[in-house]
Amino acid sequence: ILSGQLAPGARIGEQELADEFKVSRGPVREALRILEREGLATLLARRGAIVTDLSAQELSELLDIRAGLFEVAVRKLMAQPSAQLLPLMRAGTERLQTLAGQDGAGELYAQTTYRLLILVARLTGNRRLQRMLTSISLQTLRYSKLGLSSVARRRRSVSLWQQAILALEAGDADRVVQLTRQRIEESAQEAVQQLDLKGKPCTPRRTPPRTRARSAKARRPGSR
């Protein structure tokens, strides 16, 4: 689902998965229930499961929660600094900078961002906060891939990560939080635009009436 091999709305076959992994349908049903809790699958009565559709409404709700949770993590880390935080942020941002300019690296960039956020959350020492951030970040990963699909967007994202490092070095928690929200919101805006483009039907180009009339006349016997 996260790699896009199963598109939004695609059917998830219980028996096919059971056959593929050589297990009974019981473990498959349990796995589907976990996917439903994570917002990645939708279980339909007597119809099985499908991949959850992407929507601007869901994206807005998820990112509000994610930004709030990450703010809690940032303020906790700023109040109780970890010696690992800045080296981790610098190493992660260097990796993101390498990926930012590479064509077709949007998926890998988004996955690297996801892992970096989870590693930062671990440094808080709050396991419940870490689990909540991991879950919500996993649910937003499909949207992040859309929002970071272009080189321009990834370069902008890296710039905000680099500014956040400077704010961390200065001990400015408010600035770190503001930059984090800005990065999340800008990525969300791009993701919504991509969703809108994918949802628009392809309208056939219509030939202007005068052009059609001229074409018809040209096809008549004896016409010039």
Steps between C-alpha positions, in 0.01 A plus 500: 500500500774745596703425187195556280483141371144496636330822392234683705169315462667173395354179641712311754428130457509296821541166327766630262705629794450175692623303200796732441624484861390138556285576803134457588255786449490572875840677515415683177178636653693614808757673277218676313353621828841647589515670160153642565614642836795658322265658245648308206212259434122519518300190596164469327223275630475183287727659239845455648759776519621778273790743515381822665450786256710814530311820576577863580275480808688204646834664420400818686392302807810280505745787461334706775556207736852433375607863537358511854675179605830611350473831685468305826810299405701811407416689819580195711838460331578870534413487871706182552769514228644177361862493383386284206244746362717740299730230351190303401335805342817596312557148364136465399490839329820422307333185369190699406714757321658223292158367401338840440658561160466146365228435244245243616623506861173622651406164651843445656508860626161459669606170659822660630299787651270246665792310654668822617183613679465162672863507617451852638186384683694217663737750660212639708495179706118510487398167348132588469586821313736302278229244415247772421745690276602177325137412429395843377818543291438162337148610407632822344781330307293451182414870505862597569608319184258713300605821671871430445482363147673795331862610531390857579285383792777280642754781482257728682448228762877462554533877545241488781678205665828695489335806654357278774852379584617861539204567728585190706858617536369837622262332746198667336216250553232732358696540177548123465126444548413775250736356237364149556142617449601698193673196347199279569249755365695565179531128433127459566412776254699327228343164583150650471589649162624159383179337624295760311694433181455125532128541562432718195355310204685527173268702273550430127609803309209627290548624147364854451177504292654701215789258475259205486297673225812567294613138543160368388500728196849387403385138504212562254556371145622774271587739781835676503 
